[in-house]
């Protein structure tokens, strides 16, 4: 099953919770889908490897090594290419991002969630629910783990309202 987007994953999870069908919820697919967004967030903030950071930067901004041409050196003794300068700039950006974000509690928690999703191997329903709750809480606290911000509380309230209406015969 493909959910389509993170908001749909969260909505489907809340529906499974309210309707007591968590045992049939596709946690594998949910963590696979949400894990990619968490990876992007961490990589883009310099909290994974330098290679991950550069890949994410280039996905967002492209490889701008050509724009560094004026900084190149080409003499009989020294040659410094725009790619070499680009790599130095990216290493510096990576270091500055790491310094800024590595000690922030929200990012520490997100890194732990990323590690848990990366090593996920079909845990019990209870363990899966707890991990999903941590993912949802990360979105709630930071507000922008996933593209197109959504508020998990609003989604949960909508699902619970629909359930109550159904139980009261209004739907």
GIKAVEN-V989385 format. One record per helix or strand of 2 or more residues. SS is the DSSP state (~ for helix, > for strand). FROM is the first residue (numbers start at 1). TO is the last residue. Records with the same first field share a line. If there is no record, write none. Layout:
SS: FROM-TO + FROM-TO
//
This chain:
~: 6-18 + 22-24 + 27-44 + 50-61 + 65-71 + 82-101 + 105-118 + 125-142 + 152-167
>: 73-74 + 79-80
//
